[in-house]
Each structure stands twice: as structure tokens, then as C-alpha cells.
Amino acid sequence: MPNKQEKGKLGKSKFLLTDLPPNWKERITELYSNGRTDKEIRAWLIKELGTFGNDLWYDMREREPEFNDIIVAGKVLAYAWWINFAREKMTSSHFHNAKFRLIMQNCFGWATDKIDIAERINKKKKEVGEMSDEERMVDINEMLNFDNND
């Protein structure tokens, strides 16, 4: 529950660092160290506090340098975890470059190259149209294979 002594915009109570769980620095660092994203960090805060919306997330990052520093450092830890994961798994026959690329694009902004999506979709439609039902099922199962236990 936010501290009632300090008021923010619109007379609402301002959330303070002391309102975070006692172990917030260690837990957030641990989560990021295991490749977790900002949304997963916020989900943990919501579970712990009952609420922690986007406005509060950005307000805390802007207003509380200590909180922001932990988040910035955490993002580096998460990025490093994913790079290490790829380095360890990339020689496996179960490693999917496309899935890794999508994760990195969505979580870390890897979207610097322009890909003609329509062209790729049309090519895939043609490939799929020429496949038997059995080949389609194998293709779908390969696309959905998330087995990382090599």
C-alpha cells in the first residue's frame, strides 16, 4: 500500500521504494538473471503487491534512480542470459533460429533488418500447398517444438 504521507499528481498517494517488497532488488535481479522480461518483473510485483500498472512502472523508473538502475542493469542481465542460451544451444538440432530471433525482436528490440513479410508468407503458402497432410503435420510440429533439453 502506498505511503499516505507524500502526495503525487491528482492528490493520489505517491508510491515509494519503501512500498516495494523488502527483497525487491535481489528478486528483480534474480528474475532478470534468468532471462525474464519487464512484463515478468511487473507480473511478480503485481503478485506481491496486488497492483503495479504501467503508469506506476514508468513513474517509478523516472522518479526513483535506485529502482531505475536495478531495471537497467537487469535488462543487461536478461539479454546476456538469452545470448548465452543461444550460444549453448545453437549447435543442437532442436535449436530454432527463427524462434530465437522472434524472442530477441520482441523482448529486446532486434528489428533492425527489414523483411518482406508478404513475400515470405506467400512463399510459405506455396510450400504448404504442395505438401501432403502428413508433411504439413510434421512441419507444424517442427515449428511448435520448444524442446530445449539438449
N, C-alpha and C positions, 0 to 999 in steps of 0.2 A: 504494500500500500504506500503510495507516495507520501512524502513528508508534507504535512499540512502547513508548515511554517513559511515556506517560500512559495510565492505565487508566480505563475507564468502567465502567458497570454490568456485573455478571456477569463481571468480570475481562477483558472484551473490550478490545482496543486502541481508544482514542478517536481518531476521525478529526479531523485538524486542517486549518486553512486551508492550511498548507504542503503538505498531501497533495493539494490540488487542482491541476489543470494550471497551469503558470506564467502563462498568459494568460487565466485563468478570468474575471476581471472584464470584460475587453474583449470576450471571446467571448460571455458571457452577455448583456451589454448590447447587443451587435450582434444576437444572436438575438431578443431581446425587441423591439428597434427595428424588426425586420422582421415584427412581429405574432405571434411564436411564443408558445406556451403553456408553462406549468410542465412539463407532460409532455414537451414537446420539449426543454426545458432539461435535464430529467433524462435523457432519451434521449442527449443529447450527452455528459453526464457519464458515463453508462454506457459509451458508445463509447470515451471517453478513459481511463476508469479500470477498466473491466471490471465494475464493480458500483456502484450508488448507489441503494439501495432507499428506500422511503417513510420508514421509521424514521430513516434517516440524513438524509434531506432535512429532516424536521421537527426532528430533533435539532440539525442544523447551524443551522437558522433560529433556534432558541431559544437556542443556546449561543454562536453567533458573530455578534455585531451587524453586523460588516462584510459577512458573507455575506447576512444578512437584509436589510440596507439595499440591497444590489445587487438582490435579488429584488423588494423592494417598489417600488423605482424602475423596475425592468424591467417590472413589471406595468402601470405607468402608461404606459410607452413602447409596450407592446403594445396597450393599449386605444386610445391615441391613433392608432396605425397603422391599426387597424380603423375608427375613426371617420373618419379621413382617406380611407381606401379607399372607404367608403360615400359620403362627400361627393363624391368624384371620379366615382364610377360610378353614382350614383342616377338620373341623367338618361338613362342608357343603357337601351335596350330590353332588353338582356341582364341587367340587374341584377335580382336576385330578392330582394325584401324579406323573404320568408319564410325563405330560406336565411341571409341576413344575421342576421335575428332569432334563428334557431336557433344560429348560431355564437356570438352575443353571450350568449345564455342559457346555453349550455353552457360557454363559456370564461370569462365574466365575470359570471355570476350574474344576468343580466337575466331574472328570473322573477317580477316584481312583480305583473303582471296575471294574473288568474285566467281561464282559458279553458276552456270546457266541451268537453273533447276528444271525449267520446262524441257530443255534438251535431254537432261538425264532421266526425267520421268518418262518421256516419250520412248527413249531407248529401252528403259526397263519394261514398259508396257509391251513393246515389240518382243523382247526376250521372253517375257512371261506368256504372251500369246502363243509363242511357238513351243512352249513346254507342255509336257503331259501333266495330268493331275498329280501323279506321283512326284515328278520333278518339282512342281510348284510347292508341294508339301515339304520336300527336302530343303528347297530354297527358303521357305518361310521359317522352318526350324533352325536353319543356319543363321538367319537374320535375328532370331529371337534368343539365340544361345548366349546366356550370360554366365556360363561356367568359367570361373576364373581360378579353378583349383588345379592348375598345372604345376 
